[in-house]
Amino acid sequence: MANKKTTPATSAPTRPLWQRLALRRLKFLGYVALVIAVLLGGSYLFAPQWLMSAEVKREAMAAHVDKHSVQVGDTKWVYFEGGEGPTLLMLHGFAASKEVWLKQMEQLTPHFHVIAPDLPGWGDSSRVDGASYNIDAQASRLQAFIEALHLPKVVLIGHSMGGAIAGVYAAEHPEHVAELALLDSFGLKSNENDFSRLAMAGTNPFVFDNREQFAKATAWAFAKPLDIPGRFQDVLIQRNQENRAFIDHTFNELRDPSQYLALQNRLDKLQMPVLGLWCHDDKIIDISALDSLRNGLKNAAAISASTLTGCNHMPILEKPEETARIITMFALSH
């Protein structure tokens, strides 16, 4: 038999080294992306508070602020601080925390030294069982905080309940306040609305036990529904439940006329420049409160008033750029 010639198999062309290295790198990055996706998915399902904490840290970095704490008497104050320039001290509202100011601080730290604390009893700051956390008590604690930080004269900014605290403090301690900015402030006379009728009847609209109730509670404060993932809502619901006794107790304290008119009764004592800023369609503190503010400021060095549209009770979150611009112009104009 004749021998058959065998043709050697043709081997596949070898890829250039750079292509092989690139493919390995792509595979590695693919594995890393898969692991990250699994971790993030697991965190969202089983530990959403970790992701929320990471987002707060990211926003704080963007705002160029750091978190600090100071012990003042029986209260541990936790606060954000950053920036250089005139000092702005910013007080949050009821059932809120220092984090609501992060969007503002991102706008303001290039021009100002900004401090935003958790008011005692709220957020990360400490709480004393049985103590009062009404407007007058908080204004007294604020004096101790300002002295502990050795702050110069500040531009004092308060939102909602924080506005009443800021106004009462400015009336009692004008030597520490260069200017006062009140944003949708509590503590003033205003026209009755659905929210005030509920509050005076003893119903607290700020408590919630499920996502549906969370949506109703936030609809009081925001013009548009909040786009918050469901598991993040669950964390906020759990926090609300854990703090329910304190929230209800403080809410009932603020229903007393001495509290919901705390600022109104001291307007004639304010001598520094005062800014009133309101969302036109505020469902919680009716915009008529802005007229009460302007009419009651008999001795203020200057009075500024601004209204914003397209927001409800939270201009610091709903209109951050516009709010920061108004605050900046006010702070630098005096």
N, C-alpha and C positions, 0 to 999 in steps of 0.2 A: 504493500500500500504506500502510496505517495504521502510523504510528510506534508501536513498542512501548515502553512505559515500562520502564526497567531499574531494578530495586531495588538500591540500593547494598548491597554485602556488609557484614554486621554484623561488626565487629572484636571479637576476644576482649577481655573486660574486662581492663584493666591491673591487675597485682597491686600492692598497696600497697608503698611503698618498704621498709618494715620487713620484709615477707615476702621481698622479693627479696634484701635484705641477709642475712637469716637463711638462705636457701637457699644463697647463696654461701659463707657461713661453714660450713654443714654439708658442702658439697662439698669445701671446703678441708680441713676436719677429716678427711673421708673419705680424701682423698689422703694426708694426713699419716699416718693410721692404717695405710694400705696400705703406705706406704714403711717405717714402723717395723716392720710385720709381716715385710716382705721382709728388712729388715736383721737382725732378730732371728732369723728362720729361717735366713738365711745364716750368721750368727754361730754359731748352735747347730750347724750342720752342719760349718762349715769353721774356726771359731775359738771353740770352746766355752770355752776358757780365759779369753777376754775376759768372757764372761757370768759365769763363776765369780768372776773378780776383781771385777766390778761388784757381785756379791752380797756378797762379803766387805766391800767398802767400805760398802755399805748397812747391814750388820750392825754395823760399827764405828761408823757415825754414830748408829745406834739406841742403841748402848752408851755413846756419848759418850766414845770413846777415839780417840787419834791414834797413828799409827805413827811410831816414832823409831828411831834407831840410835846406837850408841856403839862406838868401837874400844877394845878392852881387850887390850893385848899383841898377840898374833897372831890374835885373834878379834874379828870384827865381830858384835856382838849386835844383833838387830833385835827390837823389842818394842812392844806396845801399852801405852798409859798413859792414865789419865783419872781423874776424880773427885777428891774431897777428903775428908780425914779420916784415920783410922788406915791405915797402909800394908799392903795385902795383896799378897804376891808369890806368883805362881801358876806352877807348873812342870808342863808337859805330860808325857805318857807316851811310850813307845816308838813310833817311826814316826808320831808325831803332830806338831802344831805349835801355835803360839800361838792359831790360829783356833778351836781347840776350846773356848776359854774365853769366846768372845764372848757366848754366851747367859748365862753366869754374870756377866760384866761388866755386861751390861745391867741385871741385878738389883742389882748391888753398888755401882756407881758413885754412886748417890744418897747412899750412906752412907760410902764408903771411897775412899781413894786406891789404885787398883788398877794393878798392873804384871804383864803376862804376856809373857815373852820366848819367842822360839824358842831352845831350848837349843842350844849350839854343836854344829854338825854337822847340825842339823835345820832344816827350813823355810828361812827367808831368812838365818839366821845362817851364818857362814862355817865352813869345814871345812878342817883341815890334813891333807894326805895322810900316812898312816902313823901319825898320832897316836892315842892311846887316848881313847875316849869312854865308858869304863865309869863306874860310880857314883862311885868315888873321884876320878877325873880331873874329872868334871863338878862335884862338890862343891868342888873346888879352884878351878875356873874361876868358880863362883858367888860365891866370896868376892871375887874381883877385880871382878866385875860390881857387887856391892853397894857396894864401896868406890868404884868409879868414879862411881856415881850418888849417892854420899853419903847413902845411905838411913838413916833412923832405925831403931830396932828394928822388925822387921816381923812380921806374922802370916804365916808361911811355909806355903804350901799346895801339896801335891804329889799328883799322880794317877799311879798305877801306877809306872812307872820313875821319874817325877818325884817320887813319894812317897819312894822309897829315897834319891834325891839329897837331898831336903829333910831327911829324918831324919838322914842321915849328916852333912850340913852343920850341923844344929842341935846334934848331939852334939859336933862339933868346934869350933863357934863359937857357943856359947850367948849370948854378949854381943850378938849381932845378932838374936836370935829371941825375940820376946815370947811367941808361941804357935805351936804346930805342928799342922797339920791334915793327916791322911793319908787319902787317898781310894782305896780298893781298891789298896793300896800293894804294890809289889814289895819284895823284900828281907827277907821274914819267913817263918818256918816255917809250912807249911800242909799239909793233906792232899793226897795225890797225886790228880790228876785226869787226864782225857784230854789236856788241853793240856800239862800238865807232863810226861806220859809222852812225848808227841811231841817236846817241846823237849829233854828230856834225851837222847833218841835221836838228836838232831841235825837234826830236821825243823823248819824255820822256817815256822810257819803264817801269818806276816805278809807273805809274798811271793805275787804273783799276776801272771799273764800274759794273762788273758782275763776276760770278765765272769763266767763260771761260777766261776772261782777267786776273783774279787773277792767274789762272794756268799758263798763258803765262808769266806773270811778274815774278813769283817765279821760273819758269824754267830757267830764266837768272842766278839765284843765286844758285840754288840747283841742284845737280847731279841727284837726284831722285825726283819724284813728291811728294809733301807734303801730308801727311795723316792727313788732318785737317777736322773735321766735317763741313758740309755745313753751319750750322747756325753760327759757329765760323768764317767761311770765310765771311759771311754777315756782321759781326761786323767789320772785318778788311776792307772790302770794304767801309762801311759807314765812318770809320775813314779816309780812304784815300780820300774820297769825301769831307769830312769836312775840310781837310787840303790841298786841291788841290791847292789853290792859293799860299800857302807857298811852297809846294813841287815844283811847276812849277817855281816859282820865284828863289828859291835857285838852282834848277837844271840849270837854264839859267845862273845864276851867275858863276857856276862851269864850264861852257863851255868856259869861257875866258882863253886864254893861261896863264895869270898870275896865274890862279887857277889850271888848270890841269897840270901845270908844277911847281906849288908852291914849292913842295919838291925837285924836280930835281934841281932847281936853288939854293938850299941851302945846298946840300949834302956836299960840301967841308967845311962847317962850323961845321959839326957834329964831335965832338972829343971823345964822349963817346962810349962804346961798343954798336954795333948795330946788331940786329937780323932781318933778312928778312925771313918770312915764307909764302909760297904760296901753293895753290892747283895747281897741275900740269895742270889741265884742266879748269882753271878759264875762264869763258866766258865773264866776265865783264872787269877785269884788266888782260890782257894777261901776261903769266908768263915771257915774255921777260922783263917786268918791273923789275924783280929780277936781271937781268944782269945789267940794268941801275943803280940799287941801288948799287950793288957791285962795279961797275966800277967808280961810282961817289964818293964813300967814300974814299977820299984821305987822310984824317987825323983822321979817327976813330981809337980808341984805339984797337979795335978788331972787326972783322966782322964774323958773323955766318949766314949761309943760310941753310934753310931746305925746302923740298918740300914734299907734301902729295899727295897720289893718292886716287881715290875713292871719291873725293869731288870736288866742283865747286868753288864758291866764299865765302862760309861760313864755313870755317874749325872749327870755334868756336862752331857751332851747328852740323855740319856733322861729325866731328872727334874730339869730345870734349876731350877724354882721351889723344889722341896723341898730340893734341895742348897744353893741360895743361902740359904734360910731357916735351915738348920742351921748353915752357915758364919757367918751374921750373928749368930745367937744365941751361938755359941761365941766369936766374936771380941769381942763386946761384954760378955760375962759375966765376963771376967777383966781 
